[in-house]
């Protein structure tokens, strides 16, 4: 996996990922993104990109996963969300561009999924468009009784995203908060063990 720390590589990838030419403001945003990346993630042996809903009822589980990695795994691992980059500036990178720049240089992409609201479908679409992303992604999917499951998830998630990650044994299901807590502990431990074994 490339580490896009060099100026030319990051700008080249940004241009490749974007649907049009980068503006001067976007170049400035990329420079700030590079500085944030260097401060937050560049030196870690295991970089975890955490995805999920920031809605009030959901964000606690996203933050719990991020905090578990940052608190329990030692100095060699770091977890971050998209909003950890460019947080204290007025600069904005196109969300899809920002997503791809972060995903490109993350060792692990962990998605917490409880429904199809917000940006979940866009994130899932981005994840399955690249085999490189698929190989590094694990989805923690909340399950519901059958009648509620159809209300919570779109058919695109059920028959596209979830099916793909289940095929590769990268779909982890949970129903209760204690089950979720056990899943994140087991998954993170497994991923770190695999990384250290390579």
N, C-alpha and C positions, 0 to 999 in steps of 0.2 A: 504494500500500500504506500503511495507517495506521501511525503510530508511536505505540504505546500508552503514551507516557510520562506522560500526565496521569492523575491519580489516578482521576477519575471514569470515564475511558475504560477503563482497565485493569480496574477493578472491574466495570464493566458487561459487558465482554467475558468476564471470569471467570464472572460469573453466567450469561451466555448459554451458555457452553461447559459448565457444570456441570449434573449431573443433579438436583441438589437445592440448597436454599439454602446459602449459604456459612456456615460456623461462625465464631465470633470468632477461633479459632486459624487458620483459613484466611485470614481478612482480615489477620492478622498476617503470615502467610507471604507473602501478596501484597505487603505493604509491603516485606518484605525482598527479595522477588523484584525489585520496582521498583528498589530501591537497587543490587542486583547488576547489573541491566540497565543502569542509568545508568553504573556503573563500567566495565562490560565491553564493551558493545555500542552504546549509544545514539548515540554520535558518529560511528560508522564509516559510510562511504559504501557499503560492501559488507559485509553481515552474512551469514555462512555458518553454517547450522545443520547440524552433522555427526551423522549417524545411523549405527548399526551395532552389531554385537555387542561386548559388553565381555568375552566369554569369553577366556580366556588366549591361545588360539591366534589370535584374531581382532583383539583390541584394538590390536595394534601397527599394523595397517593403518588403523584409524580414527584413531589418534593421528598417524600419518604424514601423513594428509590434513590434519588440523587444524594440525599443526606446519608443513607446507608453506605453507599460506595465511598463517599468522601470521609466518613467517620470511621468505618470499620475495616477498610482494606489497606491502610498504610499509605506511605508516600508515593508508591509506584502507580497508583490509579487515581483518576480524577473523573468526576461526572459533571456535566453541564447541560443547560437548556439553551435554546436559541436566544432567549432574551438575556443571557449572560454576556453576549457580545454586543458592543456599541451601546451599553446601557446608559452611560452618562453623557451622551452627545445628542445633538439634534440630527445627526447623520442617519440616513436610512439606506439600507440595501434592499433591493427587491426580495421579498420573503423566500421565493423559490431559489434565487441565486444564493442567498445566505444559507438556506437549508443545505444546498448541494456542497457549498464550500466547507461547511462543518462536517457533513457526512463523509465527504471525500477523505478526510484525514482523521476520522474516528475509527478506532479499532473495533468498537462494539456500538450498535445502535439498538436501544431498548425502547420499545413502545408500550405504553400502558393504554389499553383500549377498553372503554366502557360503553360506547355508543357511537353513532355516526354524525354527531353534531360538531359544530366548529370546523376546524381545519383538518379533521381526521381523514376524510376521504382524499384530500389533496396530498397529505403526508403519505398515506398508504399508496396512492398512485405513484408518487415519486420513488418510494422504496422498491416497488416491483418493476420499475422501468429499467433497473440496472442489476445485473447478476452480482456485481460487486457489492451493492447494497444488500441484496437478499442474503448473501453469504454471511454478512456481519450483523444481521438483524434478528432479534428475538422479540416476539410479541407476547405480552402478558394480557390475556383477554378475559374480561369478566364474563361469566356465564350467568344465564337467567333461566327460569322455567321456560319450556318451549313456546308458550303463547307470548311471553314477554320478549323472548330472544328476537322474534320477527319485528317487534316494535323498536328495538334498540339498535339493530344493525341493518344496513342496507344489503340488498342482494349482491352488490359489488364486493362488499367486505366478505360476506359469507361464502360466496362461490368463487371469489377471486383471491383476495388477500389471505384470509384465514386458511383456505384450502392449500395455497402455495406454502405457507409457513408450516402448516401441519405436515405436509408431504416431506419437508426437510427436517422434521422434528424440532422446529423452532417456534412452536406455538405452545404457550403455557397457560392453562385455564385455572381460574380461581372464582369463587363465589362469595366468600366471606373475607373480611379484613384479616383475620388470623391466617387464612389460607394464602392470601396475597403476601403477607409478611413472610411466610415460610417459602413461598415461591421465589420471592426476590432474594432471599438469603441463599437458597439452593442454587439459583441461576447464576448469581454473581460469583459464588464460590466455584462453580463449575467452569465459568468462563476464565476466571483468573488461573485456575489449575491448568486448563488447556493452554493458556498463553505461556505459563511458566514451563510447560512440558515441551514446547516447540524448540 
